Amino acid sequence: MSNKKNQAPHEEELLKEEQTEAAGKDSGEEAPETPAEAPEKKNPEEEAMETKYLRLMADFQNYKKRSEKEKADIYAYANEKIILELLDVIDNYERALSHQREEGTALQEGMAMIYKQFKAVLEKNGVVEIEALGQDFDPNLHNAVMTENSAEYGHGKVSCVLQKGYLLNDKVIRHTMVKVAE
């Protein structure tokens, strides 16, 4: 009995509830509803305050999600400007490689190795070339500047790539400039 005197009144209620629940489970009956379990009636002012609180909490959660997404986007696309400038450099490098006259020279092999390294660095940073030749024309990925009659490619297919397009982390940073078969 000394234990009960030392317990706070709400602890006594909890103890009684636990005993009632245990007895109800043992007998297979549900325990009768105690006053503590009865739904409390709130006045309109309390309900308004609770609703206001819940809305404010939801707004804050939405703000947190939105700011985290913006932060992730900033990190993912922070390098977009410099990568766009590097794409012009890689275009010129590809043109130089395609116009080399002597095959198998040390200079040509060295330039090819540098080109492969350059492409690997771009891919490591999320830059991927858009495959276009022979694909269906997609205005989300391709920029059609010409149409041509083509026996090799069907209607609506990309028949020639004039300038390569690239994706940065699944976002188009430069559309592929193409000719489309009629």
C-alpha positions as a Markdown table, in Angstrom:
| # | Residue | x | y | z |
|---|---|---|---|---|
| 1 | Met | 0.0 | 0.0 | 0.0 |
| 2 | Ser | 2.9 | 2.3 | 0.5 |
| 3 | Asn | 3.5 | 2.1 | -3.3 |
| 4 | Lys | 0.0 | 3.5 | -4.0 |
| 5 | Lys | 0.5 | 6.4 | -1.7 |
| 6 | Asn | 3.7 | 7.4 | -3.4 |
| 7 | Gln | 2.2 | 7.2 | -6.9 |
| 8 | Ala | 0.7 | 10.3 | -8.5 |
| 9 | Pro | -3.0 | 10.3 | -9.2 |
| 10 | His | -2.6 | 9.9 | -13.0 |
| 11 | Glu | -0.3 | 7.0 | -12.4 |
| 12 | Glu | -3.0 | 5.3 | -10.4 |
| 13 | Glu | -5.4 | 5.8 | -13.3 |
| 14 | Leu | -2.9 | 4.3 | -15.7 |
| 15 | Leu | -2.4 | 1.3 | -13.4 |
| 16 | Lys | -6.1 | 0.7 | -13.1 |
| 17 | Glu | -6.5 | 1.0 | -16.9 |
| 18 | Glu | -3.7 | -1.5 | -17.5 |
| 19 | Gln | -5.3 | -3.9 | -15.0 |
| 20 | Thr | -8.7 | -3.5 | -16.6 |
| 21 | Glu | -7.3 | -4.1 | -20.0 |
| 22 | Ala | -5.4 | -7.2 | -18.8 |
| 23 | Ala | -8.6 | -8.5 | -17.2 |
| 24 | Gly | -10.6 | -7.8 | -20.3 |
| 25 | Lys | -8.1 | -9.6 | -22.5 |
| 26 | Asp | -8.0 | -12.6 | -20.2 |
| 27 | Ser | -11.7 | -13.0 | -20.1 |
| 28 | Gly | -12.2 | -12.3 | -23.8 |
| 29 | Glu | -14.4 | -9.2 | -23.1 |
| 30 | Glu | -13.6 | -5.7 | -23.9 |
| 31 | Ala | -13.0 | -3.4 | -21.0 |
| 32 | Pro | -15.7 | -0.8 | -20.4 |
| 33 | Glu | -14.9 | 2.7 | -21.5 |
| 34 | Thr | -13.4 | 4.7 | -18.7 |
| 35 | Pro | -13.9 | 8.5 | -18.4 |
| 36 | Ala | -10.3 | 9.0 | -19.4 |
| 37 | Glu | -11.0 | 7.2 | -22.7 |
| 38 | Ala | -14.2 | 9.1 | -23.4 |
| 39 | Pro | -13.8 | 11.6 | -26.2 |
| 40 | Glu | -13.2 | 15.1 | -24.8 |
| 41 | Lys | -15.5 | 17.8 | -26.1 |
| 42 | Lys | -13.5 | 20.8 | -27.3 |
| 43 | Asn | -14.8 | 24.2 | -27.5 |
| 44 | Pro | -14.7 | 26.0 | -30.9 |
| 45 | Glu | -11.8 | 28.1 | -29.9 |
| 46 | Glu | -9.6 | 25.1 | -29.0 |
| 47 | Glu | -10.6 | 23.4 | -32.3 |
| 48 | Ala | -9.7 | 26.5 | -34.3 |
| 49 | Met | -6.3 | 26.7 | -32.5 |
| 50 | Glu | -5.7 | 23.0 | -33.2 |
| 51 | Thr | -6.6 | 23.4 | -36.9 |
| 52 | Lys | -4.4 | 26.4 | -37.1 |
| 53 | Tyr | -1.6 | 24.5 | -35.5 |
| 54 | Leu | -2.0 | 21.5 | -37.9 |
| 55 | Arg | -2.0 | 23.7 | -40.9 |
| 56 | Leu | 1.0 | 25.6 | -39.8 |
| 57 | Met | 2.8 | 22.3 | -39.2 |
| 58 | Ala | 1.9 | 21.0 | -42.7 |
| 59 | Asp | 3.0 | 24.3 | -44.2 |
| 60 | Phe | 6.4 | 23.9 | -42.4 |
| 61 | Gln | 6.8 | 20.4 | -43.6 |
| 62 | Asn | 6.1 | 21.5 | -47.2 |
| 63 | Tyr | 8.6 | 24.3 | -46.8 |
| 64 | Lys | 11.3 | 21.9 | -45.6 |
| 65 | Lys | 10.7 | 19.5 | -48.5 |
| 66 | Arg | 10.7 | 22.3 | -51.0 |
| 67 | Ser | 13.9 | 23.9 | -49.7 |
| 68 | Glu | 15.6 | 20.4 | -49.6 |
| 69 | Lys | 14.6 | 19.9 | -53.3 |
| 70 | Glu | 15.9 | 23.3 | -54.2 |
| 71 | Lys | 19.1 | 22.6 | -52.4 |
| 72 | Ala | 19.5 | 19.3 | -54.2 |
| 73 | Asp | 18.8 | 21.0 | -57.6 |
| 74 | Ile | 21.4 | 23.6 | -56.9 |
| 75 | Tyr | 24.0 | 20.9 | -56.2 |
| 76 | Ala | 23.0 | 18.9 | -59.2 |
| 77 | Tyr | 23.0 | 21.7 | -61.7 |
| 78 | Ala | 25.7 | 24.0 | -60.3 |
| 79 | Asn | 28.1 | 23.1 | -63.0 |
| 80 | Glu | 25.7 | 23.6 | -65.9 |
| 81 | Lys | 27.2 | 26.9 | -67.1 |
| 82 | Ile | 30.8 | 25.7 | -67.2 |
| 83 | Ile | 29.8 | 22.3 | -68.8 |
| 84 | Leu | 27.9 | 24.2 | -71.6 |
| 85 | Glu | 31.2 | 26.0 | -72.3 |
| 86 | Leu | 33.1 | 22.8 | -72.3 |
| 87 | Leu | 30.7 | 21.2 | -74.7 |
| 88 | Asp | 31.8 | 23.8 | -77.3 |
| 89 | Val | 35.4 | 22.8 | -76.7 |
| 90 | Ile | 34.6 | 19.1 | -77.1 |
| 91 | Asp | 32.8 | 19.8 | -80.4 |
| 92 | Asn | 35.9 | 21.5 | -81.7 |
| 93 | Tyr | 38.1 | 18.7 | -80.4 |
| 94 | Glu | 35.9 | 16.1 | -82.2 |
| 95 | Arg | 36.2 | 18.1 | -85.4 |
| 96 | Ala | 40.0 | 18.2 | -85.1 |
| 97 | Leu | 40.1 | 14.4 | -84.5 |
| 98 | Ser | 37.9 | 13.8 | -87.6 |
| 99 | His | 40.2 | 15.8 | -89.9 |
| 100 | Gln | 43.5 | 14.3 | -88.9 |
| 101 | Arg | 45.4 | 13.0 | -92.0 |
| 102 | Glu | 47.9 | 10.6 | -90.7 |
| 103 | Glu | 46.5 | 7.4 | -89.1 |
| 104 | Gly | 48.4 | 5.7 | -86.2 |
| 105 | Thr | 50.7 | 8.5 | -85.3 |
| 106 | Ala | 51.7 | 9.2 | -81.8 |
| 107 | Leu | 50.0 | 12.6 | -81.9 |
| 108 | Gln | 46.7 | 11.1 | -83.1 |
| 109 | Glu | 46.8 | 8.3 | -80.4 |
| 110 | Gly | 47.6 | 10.9 | -77.8 |
| 111 | Met | 44.7 | 13.2 | -78.9 |
| 112 | Ala | 42.4 | 10.2 | -78.9 |
| 113 | Met | 43.4 | 9.3 | -75.3 |
| 114 | Ile | 42.9 | 12.9 | -74.2 |
| 115 | Tyr | 39.4 | 12.9 | -75.8 |
| 116 | Lys | 38.5 | 9.6 | -74.0 |
| 117 | Gln | 39.6 | 11.1 | -70.7 |
| 118 | Phe | 37.7 | 14.3 | -71.4 |
| 119 | Lys | 34.5 | 12.3 | -72.1 |
| 120 | Ala | 35.0 | 10.2 | -69.0 |
| 121 | Val | 35.3 | 13.3 | -66.8 |
| 122 | Leu | 32.0 | 14.6 | -68.3 |
| 123 | Glu | 30.2 | 11.3 | -67.7 |
| 124 | Lys | 31.6 | 11.1 | -64.1 |
| 125 | Asn | 29.9 | 14.5 | -63.5 |
| 126 | Gly | 26.5 | 13.5 | -64.9 |
| 127 | Val | 26.9 | 14.6 | -68.5 |
| 128 | Val | 25.5 | 12.0 | -71.0 |
| 129 | Glu | 25.3 | 12.3 | -74.8 |
| 130 | Ile | 21.8 | 12.1 | -76.3 |
| 131 | Glu | 21.6 | 9.3 | -78.8 |
| 132 | Ala | 19.7 | 10.5 | -81.8 |
| 133 | Leu | 20.7 | 8.9 | -85.2 |
| 134 | Gly | 17.9 | 6.6 | -86.3 |
| 135 | Gln | 15.7 | 7.4 | -83.3 |
| 136 | Asp | 12.2 | 8.9 | -83.5 |
| 137 | Phe | 12.2 | 12.7 | -83.5 |
| 138 | Asp | 11.5 | 13.9 | -80.0 |
| 139 | Pro | 11.1 | 17.7 | -79.6 |
| 140 | Asn | 12.1 | 17.4 | -76.0 |
| 141 | Leu | 15.5 | 16.1 | -77.0 |
| 142 | His | 16.1 | 17.2 | -80.6 |
| 143 | Asn | 16.1 | 20.5 | -82.4 |
| 144 | Ala | 15.1 | 19.9 | -86.1 |
| 145 | Val | 16.7 | 22.4 | -88.4 |
| 146 | Met | 16.1 | 20.5 | -91.7 |
| 147 | Thr | 14.1 | 17.8 | -93.3 |
| 148 | Glu | 15.2 | 15.5 | -96.0 |
| 149 | Asn | 14.0 | 12.6 | -98.1 |
| 150 | Ser | 15.8 | 9.5 | -96.9 |
| 151 | Ala | 15.6 | 5.9 | -98.2 |
| 152 | Glu | 17.6 | 4.7 | -95.2 |
| 153 | Tyr | 15.4 | 6.2 | -92.4 |
| 154 | Gly | 11.6 | 6.2 | -92.1 |
| 155 | His | 9.3 | 9.1 | -91.7 |
| 156 | Gly | 9.9 | 11.0 | -88.5 |
| 157 | Lys | 13.3 | 9.4 | -87.8 |
| 158 | Val | 16.5 | 11.4 | -87.2 |
| 159 | Ser | 18.5 | 11.0 | -90.4 |
| 160 | Cys | 21.6 | 13.1 | -89.6 |
| 161 | Val | 23.1 | 14.7 | -86.4 |
| 162 | Leu | 24.5 | 18.1 | -87.0 |
| 163 | Gln | 25.4 | 18.9 | -83.4 |
| 164 | Lys | 25.4 | 16.5 | -80.5 |
| 165 | Gly | 23.0 | 17.1 | -77.6 |
| 166 | Tyr | 23.7 | 16.4 | -73.9 |
| 167 | Leu | 21.9 | 15.7 | -70.7 |
| 168 | Leu | 23.1 | 16.8 | -67.3 |
| 169 | Asn | 21.6 | 14.6 | -64.5 |
| 170 | Asp | 18.6 | 13.7 | -66.8 |
| 171 | Lys | 18.0 | 17.4 | -67.7 |
| 172 | Val | 18.6 | 18.5 | -71.3 |
| 173 | Ile | 21.3 | 21.2 | -71.3 |
| 174 | Arg | 21.8 | 21.2 | -75.1 |
| 175 | His | 19.3 | 19.8 | -77.6 |
| 176 | Thr | 20.7 | 17.7 | -80.4 |
| 177 | Met | 20.6 | 19.6 | -83.7 |
| 178 | Val | 19.3 | 17.1 | -86.3 |
| 179 | Lys | 17.9 | 16.5 | -89.8 |
| 180 | Val | 14.6 | 14.6 | -89.8 |
| 181 | Ala | 13.5 | 12.2 | -92.6 |
| 182 | Glu | 10.2 | 13.0 | -94.4 |
